[in-house]
Amino acid sequence: MAAGEPEGFIIARCAADEAEILTVAVAGAARGRGHGRLLLDASLAELVRRRIRKVFLEVEAGNQAALRLYSSAGFERIGTRRGYYRQPDGSRRDAVTMALDLGNRVLAPVLDA
C-alpha cells in the first residue's frame, strides 16, 4: 500500500444506547499485523464516548481470525443464524451473533502525541 492510503475501516450504527458493527475491513496487504485490533479498539472507545452500553455484530462461523479478534475484545457468542450467508455455489454458511457489554467501561484518557 502507498503511504497515506487507509489500511482498513469499520462501519457501525448506533440507536439509543446500542450499536451494531456492520463491517470491519482490513486491506489484504495489511492483514495479520494488528490493524483490525487497532480499528476495533478505536471504534469501541468512540462508542464508549458516545455512551453506548451494548454492541452487537455477526460474523461468518468459519471466519476464525475474526472470531478470535472479537472474543479477545470481550465479545461473547449469543446465537447462530443458520444458513445466513449464501455462497456463490448456492450453499449457505452460518453466522455467529456476538455481543459486548460496554456499560462498565470508562473513557481512556486521550494522550497528545
KATALIN-V427042 format. One record per pair of residues at least 4 apart in sequence whose C-alpha atoms are under 6 Angstrom apart, sorted by the first residue. I is the first residue (numbers start at 1). J is the second residue. If there is no record, write none. Layout:
I:J  I:J
This chain:
7:26  7:27  8:25  8:26  8:27  9:24  9:25  10:23  10:24  11:22  11:23  12:20  12:21  12:22  13:19  13:20  14:18  14:19  17:52  17:53  18:52  18:53  18:54  18:55  19:55  20:55  20:56  20:57  21:57  37:41  47:52  48:52  53:101  53:102  53:103  54:100  54:101  54:102  55:99  55:100  56:98  56:99  57:97  57:98  58:96  58:97  59:95  59:96  60:95  61:94  61:95  61:96  67:71  68:72  70:75  71:75  75:98  75:99  75:100  76:98  76:99  77:97  77:98  78:97  78:98  79:96  79:97  80:95  80:96  80:97  81:94  81:95  82:94  83:92  83:93  83:94  84:93  84:94  84:95  85:92  85:93  86:91  86:92  87:91  87:92
